[in-house]
Amino acid sequence: MIFFIMSKTIYYKSIPRELERLNITQKEAAKMLGMSLSGFTSRIASDKPITHWMIYGLANYLEKKIKDV
């Protein structure tokens, strides 16, 4: 049995838009996720599910952090 907890899928072309919505650069996102910029852009280009989960988690973390301020 498979359960989906994401309300929407984040596709490759929307990852840069999601970062723009969060008002952070790819370089800042890479630093927050503990990876190099080249490693991060490579992961975006590979379009693997783990990358979508990382962006989803980062977005939720940053949105919660903003609400707590």
C-alpha positions in Angstrom: 0.0 0.0 0.0 1.3 3.4 -0.9 0.3 6.7 0.8 1.1 10.1 -0.7 1.6 12.8 1.9 2.6 15.5 -0.6 -0.3 17.5 -1.8 1.4 18.2 -5.1 4.5 17.0 -7.0 7.3 19.4 -7.5 8.6 18.9 -11.0 12.1 19.9 -12.3 11.1 23.1 -14.0 9.2 24.3 -10.8 12.1 23.8 -8.4 13.7 27.1 -9.4 10.3 28.8 -9.2 9.8 27.3 -5.7 13.1 28.7 -4.6 12.1 32.0 -6.1 8.8 31.9 -4.2 10.8 31.2 -1.0 13.0 34.2 -1.9 16.2 32.2 -1.7 18.9 31.4 -4.3 20.1 28.0 -5.4 23.3 28.7 -3.6 21.5 29.5 -0.3 19.3 26.4 -0.7 22.4 24.3 -1.3 24.1 25.7 1.8 21.0 25.0 3.9 20.9 21.4 2.6 24.6 20.9 3.3 25.8 20.4 -0.3 27.8 22.3 -2.9 26.0 24.4 -5.5 27.2 22.1 -8.3 26.0 19.1 -6.4 22.6 20.7 -5.8 22.1 21.8 -9.5 23.2 18.3 -10.6 20.5 16.8 -8.3 17.9 19.2 -9.7 18.8 18.2 -13.2 18.7 14.5 -12.4 15.0 14.9 -11.4 15.1 12.2 -8.8 12.3 11.9 -6.1 14.8 12.6 -3.3 15.4 16.1 -4.7 11.7 16.8 -4.7 11.5 15.7 -1.1 14.4 17.9 -0.1 12.8 21.0 -1.7 9.4 20.1 -0.1 11.0 19.7 3.3 13.0 22.9 2.9 9.9 24.8 1.9 7.9 23.5 4.8 10.8 24.3 7.2 11.2 27.9 5.9 7.5 28.6 5.9 7.1 27.4 9.5 10.1 29.4 10.5 8.5 32.5 9.0 5.2 31.9 10.8 7.1 31.5 14.1 8.7 35.0 13.8 
